[in-house]
Amino acid sequence: GDGLVAQIPSLLLSTATAVIVTRVSDSQDMGQQVISQLFGAPKAVLVAASLIGVMGLVPGMPHLVFLSLAALMGGFGYSRMLEEQAAQAEPEPVVEDKPEESQDISWDDVATVDEIGLEVGYRLIVLVDRSHGGELLSRIKGVRKKLSQELGFLIHSVHIRDNLELSPNEYRISVHDVAVGEGEVYPGKELAINPGQVFGQLDGVATKDPTFGLDAVWIEPTQRDDAQAMGFTVVDCGTVIATHLSQVLKQHAHELLGQDGVQQLLDKLGRTSPKLVENLVPGQLGLGEVTRVMQNLLSEGVSIRDIRTIAEALAEHSGKSQDTDALTAQVRVALGRTIYQEVNGVGGEMAVMTLDTQLEQILQGAIQGAGGGLEPSLMESVINQIGQASERLAAQGNSPVLLVAGGIRLFLSKLLRGRTEGLHVLAYEEIPATKNIKVVEIVGSQAPAASMSA
C-alpha cells in the first residue's frame, strides 16, 4: 500500500508536465484546455469508468465510492458520445459559390472559329465512330492529303462535332464557322448516281447528289450490282460526304490560305533559294501582298505548288507595280503551262470560245473608263451566250474555255464566276507558244447593238 501511495505524486507530476508541453503551441485558456483534454474524448471517459467500476468490485475496496464514481463517469461519457453523434448527423450548411465580382473576362472567354467544320446529325455519328466500323475520319484525312498536294499548301484539320439542331441524317460543312454546304445521307444505304446515261430505273428514294446536283437514288446494298450494270455510279455514305467536302474545300481554298501558311511556303522555298526569298519579302513586297496574289490564284482554281515560279514572277514585276491584281496577271502568264495542263491536259490543241472583236473593244473601253458604263441588256445577252456556248463545248467533251484579251480577263472572270459551271477564263498571253487553239464559238456576234451610258 505504501508503494502505491508513493507513486501518486510521480503520476501527478507526469500529467502536469504533459499538459504544459501540449499547451505550448495553443492560445487556449489553461483550465479549458485541461478539461478538454481530460473529458473531451468520450471513449477515454468510458474506459476510465469501466476500470474504476472493476476496481470497485474487488473485495476490500470501498465499493460505494468506486461504483458511484464509475456510474457518474459512465453517464458523462455516454452523454458526450450522443452529442458527438448528433453533431455528425447534422448536415453541413451549403455555401453557395458566389462569382467574384472583381474577376473580369479575359481573352480566354473569346471562342475561336474553326477553319473547317463538319456537323452531323445523331444518326451519322456511326460514320465517324471507328469502334462501329466508321471510315469517315480516314477518308477525310485522305481528302486533306490529296488537296494539299494538288493546291500546294497544307489544308487545316476538320473539326467534326454532332449537332442536335440538324435532322438525324443531315450534315453541314462550314468554313470559318459559315455554312458553305450541306446534304443528307442514309447510313446503311448506298447512293446510285446517274452520270447522264443509264439503262433502266431503280427502286429507292430519289434525290440529288449533294456535290454536283446530279439525279441519284438511295438504294439497298443488295441492289449495288444491278445499279452498276445499268450504268449508275454507286457510292456509300462516307464517300458522299468526303467527295462533297473535297469539292467545297476546292471552291473555298483561297479562304483557307493565310499569311502564316504563305510564310511556311516561303520558309520552305528559302531552304533551296534563300536569296530569292530574301529579296522578295520584305525586300520588294510585303507578306500581305504575296498572300493576296496567292489567294487570287486559288480563287480561280490555279494551284500554287510551283512556288518558285510564283516568287520569281513577283520579284521580276514588283518593281513596275504593287497592285496585286496586276501582279496576279503576270504570275498567271508565268504559270501558263501549268494552267493549260490543268484545263486541257497534255493535248496539243485546245478548243475555245472568244468574244466578237467589237464586243471586246467595248468591254475594254468600259473597263478603262473611256466613255461610260455598259448597258445591262448587253451584259445579260453576253452572259447567256457564254453559258450556251459552254454547254455545247462540254457536250463535245471539252472543258469550257473563254479566251479574251488580258485587260478584260479579270473583269469577265469575276462576272461569270458562279454563273457558268466549270468555265475557265484565260488570257491570250497565258497560252504557251507551243500549244494551238481552235476557236469553235464566237460570243457577241448576235448580241444586240451595244451602247454606252453615261
TORKOL-4160 file (C-alpha; in steps of 0.2 Angstrom, whole numbers, padded with zeros to 4 digits, m for minus):
454
<pt num="1" X="0000" Y="0000" Z="0000"/>
<pt num="2" X="0014" Y="0012" Z="0004"/>
<pt num="3" X="0022" Y="0009" Z="m0013"/>
<pt num="4" X="0006" Y="0013" Z="m0022"/>
<pt num="5" X="0004" Y="0029" Z="m0012"/>
<pt num="6" X="0022" Y="0034" Z="m0016"/>
<pt num="7" X="0018" Y="0033" Z="m0035"/>
<pt num="8" X="0004" Y="0045" Z="m0034"/>
<pt num="9" X="0015" Y="0061" Z="m0034"/>
<pt num="10" X="0025" Y="0055" Z="m0049"/>
<pt num="11" X="0009" Y="0052" Z="m0058"/>
<pt num="12" X="0003" Y="0069" Z="m0055"/>
<pt num="13" X="0019" Y="0077" Z="m0060"/>
<pt num="14" X="0020" Y="0067" Z="m0076"/>
<pt num="15" X="0002" Y="0073" Z="m0080"/>
<pt num="16" X="0005" Y="0091" Z="m0076"/>
<pt num="17" X="0021" Y="0090" Z="m0087"/>
<pt num="18" X="0012" Y="0083" Z="m0102"/>
<pt num="19" X="m0002" Y="0096" Z="m0100"/>
<pt num="20" X="0011" Y="0110" Z="m0100"/>
<pt num="21" X="0020" Y="0103" Z="m0115"/>
<pt num="22" X="0005" Y="0101" Z="m0126"/>
<pt num="23" X="m0001" Y="0118" Z="m0122"/>
<pt num="24" X="0014" Y="0127" Z="m0128"/>
<pt num="25" X="0008" Y="0129" Z="m0146"/>
<pt num="26" X="m0010" Y="0134" Z="m0141"/>
<pt num="27" X="m0018" Y="0150" Z="m0135"/>
<pt num="28" X="m0032" Y="0142" Z="m0126"/>
<pt num="29" X="m0035" Y="0145" Z="m0108"/>
<pt num="30" X="m0026" Y="0133" Z="m0096"/>
<pt num="31" X="m0042" Y="0127" Z="m0087"/>
<pt num="32" X="m0052" Y="0125" Z="m0103"/>
<pt num="33" X="m0038" Y="0115" Z="m0110"/>
<pt num="34" X="m0036" Y="0103" Z="m0095"/>
<pt num="35" X="m0055" Y="0100" Z="m0096"/>
<pt num="36" X="m0055" Y="0097" Z="m0114"/>
<pt num="37" X="m0040" Y="0085" Z="m0114"/>
<pt num="38" X="m0047" Y="0075" Z="m0099"/>
<pt num="39" X="m0065" Y="0075" Z="m0104"/>
<pt num="40" X="m0066" Y="0079" Z="m0122"/>
<pt num="41" X="m0064" Y="0061" Z="m0128"/>
<pt num="42" X="m0080" Y="0051" Z="m0123"/>
<pt num="43" X="m0071" Y="0034" Z="m0126"/>
<pt num="44" X="m0057" Y="0038" Z="m0114"/>
<pt num="45" X="m0070" Y="0043" Z="m0101"/>
<pt num="46" X="m0080" Y="0027" Z="m0103"/>
<pt num="47" X="m0064" Y="0016" Z="m0102"/>
<pt num="48" X="m0059" Y="0025" Z="m0086"/>
<pt num="49" X="m0077" Y="0022" Z="m0079"/>
<pt num="50" X="m0075" Y="0004" Z="m0083"/>
<pt num="51" X="m0059" Y="0002" Z="m0075"/>
<pt num="52" X="m0065" Y="0011" Z="m0059"/>
<pt num="53" X="m0080" Y="0000" Z="m0059"/>
<pt num="54" X="m0070" Y="m0016" Z="m0060"/>
<pt num="55" X="m0059" Y="m0009" Z="m0045"/>
<pt num="56" X="m0075" Y="m0006" Z="m0035"/>
<pt num="57" X="m0080" Y="m0024" Z="m0037"/>
<pt num="58" X="m0063" Y="m0030" Z="m0029"/>
<pt num="59" X="m0066" Y="m0037" Z="m0011"/>
<pt num="60" X="m0060" Y="m0025" Z="0002"/>
<pt num="61" X="m0061" Y="m0009" Z="m0009"/>
<pt num="62" X="m0074" Y="0005" Z="m0004"/>
<pt num="63" X="m0087" Y="m0001" Z="m0016"/>
<pt num="64" X="m0099" Y="0013" Z="m0014"/>
<pt num="65" X="m0086" Y="0026" Z="m0018"/>
<pt num="66" X="m0079" Y="0017" Z="m0033"/>
<pt num="67" X="m0095" Y="0011" Z="m0041"/>
<pt num="68" X="m0103" Y="0029" Z="m0038"/>
<pt num="69" X="m0088" Y="0037" Z="m0047"/>
<pt num="70" X="m0089" Y="0024" Z="m0061"/>
<pt num="71" X="m0108" Y="0027" Z="m0064"/>
<pt num="72" X="m0105" Y="0046" Z="m0064"/>
<pt num="73" X="m0091" Y="0045" Z="m0077"/>
<pt num="74" X="m0100" Y="0032" Z="m0087"/>
<pt num="75" X="m0116" Y="0043" Z="m0088"/>
<pt num="76" X="m0105" Y="0058" Z="m0093"/>
<pt num="77" X="m0096" Y="0049" Z="m0106"/>
<pt num="78" X="m0112" Y="0041" Z="m0114"/>
<pt num="79" X="m0120" Y="0059" Z="m0115"/>
<pt num="80" X="m0104" Y="0066" Z="m0123"/>
<pt num="81" X="m0105" Y="0051" Z="m0136"/>
<pt num="82" X="m0123" Y="0055" Z="m0140"/>
<pt num="83" X="m0119" Y="0074" Z="m0143"/>
<pt num="84" X="m0105" Y="0069" Z="m0155"/>
<pt num="85" X="m0116" Y="0058" Z="m0165"/>
<pt num="86" X="m0130" Y="0071" Z="m0166"/>
<pt num="87" X="m0117" Y="0084" Z="m0172"/>
<pt num="88" X="m0111" Y="0072" Z="m0185"/>
<pt num="89" X="m0129" Y="0068" Z="m0191"/>
<pt num="90" X="m0132" Y="0087" Z="m0194"/>
<pt num="91" X="m0129" Y="0092" Z="m0212"/>
<pt num="92" X="m0116" Y="0105" Z="m0215"/>
<pt num="93" X="m0123" Y="0121" Z="m0222"/>
<pt num="94" X="m0120" Y="0123" Z="m0240"/>
<pt num="95" X="m0110" Y="0138" Z="m0245"/>
<pt num="96" X="m0116" Y="0144" Z="m0262"/>
<pt num="97" X="m0101" Y="0149" Z="m0274"/>
<pt num="98" X="m0104" Y="0167" Z="m0277"/>
<pt num="99" X="m0095" Y="0173" Z="m0293"/>
<pt num="100" X="m0081" Y="0185" Z="m0288"/>
<pt num="101" X="m0087" Y="0202" Z="m0293"/>
<pt num="102" X="m0069" Y="0208" Z="m0295"/>
<pt num="103" X="m0065" Y="0194" Z="m0308"/>
<pt num="104" X="m0066" Y="0202" Z="m0326"/>
<pt num="105" X="m0067" Y="0192" Z="m0343"/>
<pt num="106" X="m0051" Y="0188" Z="m0352"/>
<pt num="107" X="m0046" Y="0183" Z="m0370"/>
<pt num="108" X="m0049" Y="0165" Z="m0364"/>
<pt num="109" X="m0068" Y="0168" Z="m0364"/>
<pt num="110" X="m0067" Y="0173" Z="m0383"/>
<pt num="111" X="m0070" Y="0157" Z="m0393"/>
<pt num="112" X="m0060" Y="0154" Z="m0409"/>
<pt num="113" X="m0069" Y="0149" Z="m0425"/>
<pt num="114" X="m0065" Y="0133" Z="m0434"/>
<pt num="115" X="m0056" Y="0134" Z="m0450"/>
<pt num="116" X="m0065" Y="0119" Z="m0457"/>
<pt num="117" X="m0080" Y="0112" Z="m0448"/>
<pt num="118" X="m0091" Y="0097" Z="m0451"/>
<pt num="119" X="m0108" Y="0095" Z="m0441"/>
<pt num="120" X="m0118" Y="0079" Z="m0442"/>
<pt num="121" X="m0135" Y="0073" Z="m0436"/>
<pt num="122" X="m0135" Y="0060" Z="m0422"/>
<pt num="123" X="m0138" Y="0045" Z="m0434"/>
<pt num="124" X="m0122" Y="0050" Z="m0443"/>
<pt num="125" X="m0111" Y="0048" Z="m0428"/>
<pt num="126" X="m0108" Y="0030" Z="m0433"/>
<pt num="127" X="m0099" Y="0036" Z="m0448"/>
<pt num="128" X="m0086" Y="0044" Z="m0438"/>
<pt num="129" X="m0085" Y="0031" Z="m0424"/>
<pt num="130" X="m0071" Y="0019" Z="m0428"/>
<pt num="131" X="m0077" Y="0006" Z="m0415"/>
<pt num="132" X="m0093" Y="0004" Z="m0426"/>
<pt num="133" X="m0083" Y="0002" Z="m0442"/>
<pt num="134" X="m0084" Y="0021" Z="m0447"/>
<pt num="135" X="m0072" Y="0026" Z="m0460"/>
<pt num="136" X="m0076" Y="0044" Z="m0462"/>
<pt num="137" X="m0061" Y="0050" Z="m0452"/>
<pt num="138" X="m0048" Y="0041" Z="m0463"/>
<pt num="139" X="m0057" Y="0047" Z="m0479"/>
<pt num="140" X="m0057" Y="0065" Z="m0473"/>
<pt num="141" X="m0038" Y="0063" Z="m0469"/>
<pt num="142" X="m0036" Y="0056" Z="m0487"/>
<pt num="143" X="m0045" Y="0071" Z="m0494"/>
<pt num="144" X="m0034" Y="0084" Z="m0484"/>
<pt num="145" X="m0019" Y="0075" Z="m0490"/>
<pt num="146" X="m0024" Y="0075" Z="m0509"/>
<pt num="147" X="m0030" Y="0093" Z="m0509"/>
<pt num="148" X="m0014" Y="0098" Z="m0500"/>
<pt num="149" X="m0004" Y="0090" Z="m0514"/>
<pt num="150" X="m0015" Y="0097" Z="m0528"/>
<pt num="151" X="m0017" Y="0115" Z="m0521"/>
<pt num="152" X="0001" Y="0117" Z="m0514"/>
<pt num="153" X="m0002" Y="0121" Z="m0496"/>
<pt num="154" X="m0007" Y="0112" Z="m0480"/>
<pt num="155" X="m0026" Y="0110" Z="m0478"/>
<pt num="156" X="m0031" Y="0113" Z="m0460"/>
<pt num="157" X="m0039" Y="0098" Z="m0450"/>
<pt num="158" X="m0058" Y="0096" Z="m0450"/>
<pt num="159" X="m0067" Y="0099" Z="m0433"/>
<pt num="160" X="m0081" Y="0086" Z="m0433"/>
<pt num="161" X="m0095" Y="0088" Z="m0420"/>
<pt num="162" X="m0113" Y="0082" Z="m0418"/>
<pt num="163" X="m0127" Y="0095" Z="m0419"/>
<pt num="164" X="m0144" Y="0090" Z="m0412"/>
<pt num="165" X="m0152" Y="0105" Z="m0422"/>
<pt num="166" X="m0149" Y="0096" Z="m0438"/>
<pt num="167" X="m0161" Y="0082" Z="m0444"/>
<pt num="168" X="m0154" Y="0065" Z="m0440"/>
<pt num="169" X="m0147" Y="0061" Z="m0457"/>
<pt num="170" X="m0141" Y="0079" Z="m0461"/>
<pt num="171" X="m0123" Y="0085" Z="m0462"/>
<pt num="172" X="m0116" Y="0103" Z="m0464"/>
<pt num="173" X="m0099" Y="0109" Z="m0470"/>
<pt num="174" X="m0093" Y="0126" Z="m0464"/>
<pt num="175" X="m0078" Y="0137" Z="m0467"/>
<pt num="176" X="m0074" Y="0149" Z="m0453"/>
<pt num="177" X="m0090" Y="0145" Z="m0445"/>
<pt num="178" X="m0100" Y="0149" Z="m0460"/>
<pt num="179" X="m0111" Y="0136" Z="m0468"/>
<pt num="180" X="m0105" Y="0133" Z="m0486"/>
<pt num="181" X="m0113" Y="0116" Z="m0490"/>
<pt num="182" X="m0125" Y="0103" Z="m0483"/>
<pt num="183" X="m0133" Y="0087" Z="m0488"/>
<pt num="184" X="m0142" Y="0072" Z="m0482"/>
<pt num="185" X="m0136" Y="0054" Z="m0481"/>
<pt num="186" X="m0144" Y="0037" Z="m0475"/>
<pt num="187" X="m0132" Y="0025" Z="m0466"/>
<pt num="188" X="m0134" Y="0008" Z="m0471"/>
<pt num="189" X="m0139" Y="0013" Z="m0489"/>
<pt num="190" X="m0129" Y="0017" Z="m0504"/>
<pt num="191" X="m0131" Y="0032" Z="m0517"/>
<pt num="192" X="m0133" Y="0027" Z="m0535"/>
<pt num="193" X="m0129" Y="0042" Z="m0546"/>
<pt num="194" X="m0135" Y="0045" Z="m0563"/>
<pt num="195" X="m0119" Y="0051" Z="m0573"/>
<pt num="196" X="m0130" Y="0056" Z="m0588"/>
<pt num="197" X="m0134" Y="0039" Z="m0597"/>
<pt num="198" X="m0141" Y="0024" Z="m0588"/>
<pt num="199" X="m0151" Y="0009" Z="m0594"/>
<pt num="200" X="m0166" Y="0006" Z="m0583"/>
<pt num="201" X="m0173" Y="0013" Z="m0566"/>
<pt num="202" X="m0170" Y="0008" Z="m0548"/>
<pt num="203" X="m0182" Y="0007" Z="m0534"/>
<pt num="204" X="m0177" Y="0018" Z="m0520"/>
<pt num="205" X="m0178" Y="0036" Z="m0513"/>
<pt num="206" X="m0175" Y="0048" Z="m0527"/>
<pt num="207" X="m0163" Y="0063" Z="m0523"/>
<pt num="208" X="m0149" Y="0074" Z="m0529"/>
<pt num="209" X="m0131" Y="0071" Z="m0527"/>
<pt num="210" X="m0126" Y="0085" Z="m0515"/>
<pt num="211" X="m0109" Y="0088" Z="m0523"/>
<pt num="212" X="m0114" Y="0091" Z="m0542"/>
<pt num="213" X="m0133" Y="0091" Z="m0541"/>
<pt num="214" X="m0135" Y="0075" Z="m0552"/>
<pt num="215" X="m0150" Y="0064" Z="m0551"/>
<pt num="216" X="m0147" Y="0050" Z="m0539"/>
<pt num="217" X="m0157" Y="0036" Z="m0529"/>
<pt num="218" X="m0154" Y="0029" Z="m0512"/>
<pt num="219" X="m0154" Y="0010" Z="m0513"/>
<pt num="220" X="m0150" Y="m0005" Z="m0503"/>
<pt num="221" X="m0133" Y="m0013" Z="m0503"/>
<pt num="222" X="m0140" Y="m0028" Z="m0512"/>
<pt num="223" X="m0145" Y="m0018" Z="m0527"/>
<pt num="224" X="m0127" Y="m0012" Z="m0530"/>
<pt num="225" X="m0123" Y="m0024" Z="m0544"/>
<pt num="226" X="m0139" Y="m0021" Z="m0553"/>
<pt num="227" X="m0136" Y="m0002" Z="m0552"/>
<pt num="228" X="m0119" Y="m0003" Z="m0559"/>
<pt num="229" X="m0125" Y="m0015" Z="m0573"/>
<pt num="230" X="m0137" Y="m0001" Z="m0578"/>
<pt num="231" X="m0123" Y="0012" Z="m0578"/>
<pt num="232" X="m0126" Y="0020" Z="m0561"/>
<pt num="233" X="m0111" Y="0026" Z="m0551"/>
<pt num="234" X="m0113" Y="0018" Z="m0533"/>
<pt num="235" X="m0105" Y="0026" Z="m0518"/>
<pt num="236" X="m0108" Y="0024" Z="m0499"/>
<pt num="237" X="m0112" Y="0037" Z="m0487"/>
<pt num="238" X="m0094" Y="0041" Z="m0481"/>
<pt num="239" X="m0089" Y="0043" Z="m0500"/>
<pt num="240" X="m0103" Y="0055" Z="m0502"/>
<pt num="241" X="m0098" Y="0066" Z="m0488"/>
<pt num="242" X="m0080" Y="0065" Z="m0492"/>
<pt num="243" X="m0082" Y="0070" Z="m0510"/>
<pt num="244" X="m0094" Y="0085" Z="m0505"/>
<pt num="245" X="m0081" Y="0091" Z="m0493"/>
<pt num="246" X="m0067" Y="0090" Z="m0506"/>
<pt num="247" X="m0077" Y="0100" Z="m0519"/>
<pt num="248" X="m0081" Y="0113" Z="m0506"/>
<pt num="249" X="m0063" Y="0115" Z="m0500"/>
<pt num="250" X="m0058" Y="0117" Z="m0518"/>
<pt num="251" X="m0070" Y="0131" Z="m0520"/>
<pt num="252" X="m0065" Y="0140" Z="m0504"/>
<pt num="253" X="m0047" Y="0136" Z="m0505"/>
<pt num="254" X="m0042" Y="0155" Z="m0506"/>
<pt num="255" X="m0051" Y="0157" Z="m0489"/>
<pt num="256" X="m0040" Y="0144" Z="m0481"/>
<pt num="257" X="m0023" Y="0151" Z="m0485"/>
<pt num="258" X="m0017" Y="0165" Z="m0474"/>
<pt num="259" X="m0001" Y="0174" Z="m0470"/>
<pt num="260" X="0005" Y="0160" Z="m0459"/>
<pt num="261" X="0003" Y="0147" Z="m0472"/>
<pt num="262" X="0012" Y="0158" Z="m0485"/>
<pt num="263" X="0026" Y="0161" Z="m0473"/>
<pt num="264" X="0028" Y="0142" Z="m0471"/>
<pt num="265" X="0029" Y="0141" Z="m0490"/>
<pt num="266" X="0042" Y="0154" Z="m0491"/>
<pt num="267" X="0052" Y="0147" Z="m0477"/>
<pt num="268" X="0052" Y="0130" Z="m0487"/>
<pt num="269" X="0057" Y="0139" Z="m0503"/>
<pt num="270" X="0071" Y="0148" Z="m0493"/>
<pt num="271" X="0080" Y="0132" Z="m0489"/>
<pt num="272" X="0084" Y="0130" Z="m0508"/>
<pt num="273" X="0083" Y="0148" Z="m0514"/>
<pt num="274" X="0087" Y="0159" Z="m0499"/>
<pt num="275" X="0092" Y="0174" Z="m0510"/>
<pt num="276" X="0076" Y="0174" Z="m0520"/>
<pt num="277" X="0065" Y="0174" Z="m0504"/>
<pt num="278" X="0076" Y="0187" Z="m0495"/>
<pt num="279" X="0075" Y="0199" Z="m0510"/>
<pt num="280" X="0056" Y="0196" Z="m0512"/>
<pt num="281" X="0050" Y="0198" Z="m0494"/>
<pt num="282" X="0052" Y="0210" Z="m0486"/>
<pt num="283" X="0064" Y="0217" Z="m0499"/>
<pt num="284" X="0051" Y="0221" Z="m0513"/>
<pt num="285" X="0034" Y="0216" Z="m0507"/>
<pt num="286" X="0026" Y="0213" Z="m0490"/>
<pt num="287" X="0019" Y="0197" Z="m0484"/>
<pt num="288" X="0001" Y="0203" Z="m0486"/>
<pt num="289" X="0004" Y="0207" Z="m0505"/>
<pt num="290" X="0011" Y="0190" Z="m0508"/>
<pt num="291" X="m0003" Y="0182" Z="m0499"/>
<pt num="292" X="m0016" Y="0191" Z="m0509"/>
<pt num="293" X="m0008" Y="0186" Z="m0525"/>
<pt num="294" X="m0009" Y="0168" Z="m0520"/>
<pt num="295" X="m0027" Y="0169" Z="m0514"/>
<pt num="296" X="m0031" Y="0177" Z="m0531"/>
<pt num="297" X="m0024" Y="0162" Z="m0540"/>
<pt num="298" X="m0033" Y="0149" Z="m0528"/>
<pt num="299" X="m0049" Y="0158" Z="m0531"/>
<pt num="300" X="m0048" Y="0154" Z="m0549"/>
<pt num="301" X="m0043" Y="0136" Z="m0547"/>
<pt num="302" X="m0024" Y="0139" Z="m0550"/>
<pt num="303" X="m0013" Y="0128" Z="m0540"/>
<pt num="304" X="0002" Y="0137" Z="m0530"/>
<pt num="305" X="0013" Y="0121" Z="m0530"/>
<pt num="306" X="0026" Y="0130" Z="m0541"/>
<pt num="307" X="0030" Y="0142" Z="m0528"/>
<pt num="308" X="0047" Y="0146" Z="m0535"/>
<pt num="309" X="0040" Y="0152" Z="m0552"/>
<pt num="310" X="0027" Y="0162" Z="m0542"/>
<pt num="311" X="0041" Y="0170" Z="m0532"/>
<pt num="312" X="0052" Y="0174" Z="m0547"/>
<pt num="313" X="0037" Y="0182" Z="m0557"/>
<pt num="314" X="0033" Y="0193" Z="m0542"/>
<pt num="315" X="0051" Y="0198" Z="m0540"/>
<pt num="316" X="0053" Y="0202" Z="m0558"/>
<pt num="317" X="0037" Y="0213" Z="m0559"/>
<pt num="318" X="0035" Y="0220" Z="m0542"/>
<pt num="319" X="0046" Y="0235" Z="m0547"/>
<pt num="320" X="0034" Y="0240" Z="m0560"/>
<pt num="321" X="0018" Y="0239" Z="m0550"/>
<pt num="322" X="0012" Y="0235" Z="m0532"/>
<pt num="323" X="m0006" Y="0231" Z="m0537"/>
<pt num="324" X="m0010" Y="0214" Z="m0533"/>
<pt num="325" X="m0022" Y="0211" Z="m0547"/>
<pt num="326" X="m0008" Y="0217" Z="m0560"/>
<pt num="327" X="0004" Y="0205" Z="m0551"/>
<pt num="328" X="m0008" Y="0191" Z="m0552"/>
<pt num="329" X="m0010" Y="0193" Z="m0570"/>
<pt num="330" X="0009" Y="0192" Z="m0573"/>
<pt num="331" X="0010" Y="0177" Z="m0562"/>
<pt num="332" X="m0003" Y="0168" Z="m0572"/>
<pt num="333" X="0007" Y="0172" Z="m0588"/>
<pt num="334" X="0022" Y="0164" Z="m0579"/>
<pt num="335" X="0011" Y="0149" Z="m0574"/>
<pt num="336" X="0004" Y="0147" Z="m0592"/>
<pt num="337" X="0010" Y="0129" Z="m0595"/>
<pt num="338" X="0003" Y="0124" Z="m0578"/>
<pt num="339" X="m0014" Y="0132" Z="m0581"/>
<pt num="340" X="m0015" Y="0125" Z="m0599"/>
<pt num="341" X="m0012" Y="0107" Z="m0592"/>
<pt num="342" X="m0025" Y="0109" Z="m0578"/>
<pt num="343" X="m0038" Y="0115" Z="m0591"/>
<pt num="344" X="m0034" Y="0104" Z="m0606"/>
<pt num="345" X="m0022" Y="0091" Z="m0600"/>
<pt num="346" X="m0007" Y="0086" Z="m0612"/>
<pt num="347" X="m0016" Y="0089" Z="m0628"/>
<pt num="348" X="m0008" Y="0100" Z="m0641"/>
<pt num="349" X="m0024" Y="0109" Z="m0646"/>
<pt num="350" X="m0037" Y="0117" Z="m0635"/>
<pt num="351" X="m0055" Y="0121" Z="m0641"/>
<pt num="352" X="m0060" Y="0138" Z="m0635"/>
<pt num="353" X="m0073" Y="0152" Z="m0637"/>
<pt num="354" X="m0069" Y="0170" Z="m0640"/>
<pt num="355" X="m0078" Y="0187" Z="m0640"/>
<pt num="356" X="m0083" Y="0196" Z="m0655"/>
<pt num="357" X="m0070" Y="0209" Z="m0659"/>
<pt num="358" X="m0082" Y="0224" Z="m0657"/>
<pt num="359" X="m0089" Y="0217" Z="m0641"/>
<pt num="360" X="m0071" Y="0215" Z="m0634"/>
<pt num="361" X="m0067" Y="0233" Z="m0639"/>
<pt num="362" X="m0082" Y="0239" Z="m0630"/>
<pt num="363" X="m0078" Y="0230" Z="m0614"/>
<pt num="364" X="m0060" Y="0236" Z="m0614"/>
<pt num="365" X="m0066" Y="0254" Z="m0616"/>
<pt num="366" X="m0078" Y="0252" Z="m0602"/>
<pt num="367" X="m0065" Y="0245" Z="m0590"/>
<pt num="368" X="m0053" Y="0258" Z="m0594"/>
<pt num="369" X="m0066" Y="0272" Z="m0591"/>
<pt num="370" X="m0067" Y="0278" Z="m0609"/>
<pt num="371" X="m0085" Y="0284" Z="m0611"/>
<pt num="372" X="m0096" Y="0277" Z="m0598"/>
<pt num="373" X="m0104" Y="0260" Z="m0592"/>
<pt num="374" X="m0111" Y="0245" Z="m0601"/>
<pt num="375" X="m0130" Y="0243" Z="m0604"/>
<pt num="376" X="m0137" Y="0229" Z="m0593"/>
<pt num="377" X="m0146" Y="0221" Z="m0608"/>
<pt num="378" X="m0129" Y="0219" Z="m0617"/>
<pt num="379" X="m0121" Y="0210" Z="m0602"/>
<pt num="380" X="m0136" Y="0199" Z="m0599"/>
<pt num="381" X="m0136" Y="0194" Z="m0618"/>
<pt num="382" X="m0117" Y="0191" Z="m0617"/>
<pt num="383" X="m0118" Y="0180" Z="m0601"/>
<pt num="384" X="m0132" Y="0170" Z="m0609"/>
<pt num="385" X="m0122" Y="0167" Z="m0624"/>
<pt num="386" X="m0107" Y="0162" Z="m0615"/>
<pt num="387" X="m0117" Y="0149" Z="m0604"/>
<pt num="388" X="m0125" Y="0141" Z="m0620"/>
<pt num="389" X="m0108" Y="0140" Z="m0629"/>
<pt num="390" X="m0101" Y="0132" Z="m0613"/>
<pt num="391" X="m0114" Y="0119" Z="m0613"/>
<pt num="392" X="m0110" Y="0115" Z="m0631"/>
<pt num="393" X="m0092" Y="0114" Z="m0628"/>
<pt num="394" X="m0095" Y="0102" Z="m0613"/>
<pt num="395" X="m0107" Y="0091" Z="m0623"/>
<pt num="396" X="m0092" Y="0089" Z="m0636"/>
<pt num="397" X="m0081" Y="0083" Z="m0621"/>
<pt num="398" X="m0071" Y="0099" Z="m0620"/>
<pt num="399" X="m0068" Y="0110" Z="m0605"/>
<pt num="400" X="m0077" Y="0127" Z="m0607"/>
<pt num="401" X="m0064" Y="0140" Z="m0610"/>
<pt num="402" X="m0066" Y="0158" Z="m0614"/>
<pt num="403" X="m0051" Y="0166" Z="m0622"/>
<pt num="404" X="m0050" Y="0185" Z="m0621"/>
<pt num="405" X="m0038" Y="0200" Z="m0620"/>
<pt num="406" X="m0028" Y="0201" Z="m0604"/>
<pt num="407" X="m0036" Y="0218" Z="m0600"/>
<pt num="408" X="m0053" Y="0211" Z="m0598"/>
<pt num="409" X="m0049" Y="0194" Z="m0592"/>
<pt num="410" X="m0051" Y="0198" Z="m0573"/>
<pt num="411" X="m0067" Y="0208" Z="m0576"/>
<pt num="412" X="m0075" Y="0193" Z="m0585"/>
<pt num="413" X="m0069" Y="0180" Z="m0573"/>
<pt num="414" X="m0077" Y="0189" Z="m0558"/>
<pt num="415" X="m0093" Y="0192" Z="m0568"/>
<pt num="416" X="m0095" Y="0174" Z="m0574"/>
<pt num="417" X="m0089" Y="0166" Z="m0558"/>
<pt num="418" X="m0103" Y="0155" Z="m0551"/>
<pt num="419" X="m0114" Y="0158" Z="m0566"/>
<pt num="420" X="m0106" Y="0145" Z="m0578"/>
<pt num="421" X="m0101" Y="0129" Z="m0570"/>
<pt num="422" X="m0083" Y="0124" Z="m0575"/>
<pt num="423" X="m0079" Y="0139" Z="m0586"/>
<pt num="424" X="m0061" Y="0144" Z="m0587"/>
<pt num="425" X="m0057" Y="0162" Z="m0592"/>
<pt num="426" X="m0040" Y="0163" Z="m0600"/>
<pt num="427" X="m0030" Y="0177" Z="m0607"/>
<pt num="428" X="m0021" Y="0176" Z="m0624"/>
<pt num="429" X="m0004" Y="0178" Z="m0615"/>
<pt num="430" X="m0007" Y="0163" Z="m0604"/>
<pt num="431" X="m0007" Y="0151" Z="m0619"/>
<pt num="432" X="0010" Y="0143" Z="m0621"/>
<pt num="433" X="0018" Y="0146" Z="m0638"/>
<pt num="434" X="0020" Y="0128" Z="m0641"/>
<pt num="435" X="0001" Y="0125" Z="m0640"/>
<pt num="436" X="m0013" Y="0128" Z="m0653"/>
<pt num="437" X="m0030" Y="0134" Z="m0650"/>
<pt num="438" X="m0046" Y="0131" Z="m0660"/>
<pt num="439" X="m0060" Y="0144" Z="m0660"/>
<pt num="440" X="m0076" Y="0134" Z="m0660"/>
<pt num="441" X="m0088" Y="0148" Z="m0654"/>
<pt num="442" X="m0088" Y="0167" Z="m0655"/>
<pt num="443" X="m0099" Y="0176" Z="m0642"/>
<pt num="444" X="m0107" Y="0193" Z="m0646"/>
<pt num="445" X="m0109" Y="0191" Z="m0665"/>
<pt num="446" X="m0128" Y="0190" Z="m0662"/>
<pt num="447" X="m0128" Y="0202" Z="m0647"/>
<pt num="448" X="m0140" Y="0217" Z="m0648"/>
<pt num="449" X="m0132" Y="0233" Z="m0653"/>
<pt num="450" X="m0120" Y="0239" Z="m0639"/>
<pt num="451" X="m0122" Y="0256" Z="m0632"/>
<pt num="452" X="m0113" Y="0266" Z="m0619"/>
<pt num="453" X="m0122" Y="0275" Z="m0605"/>
<pt num="454" X="m0116" Y="0290" Z="m0596"/>
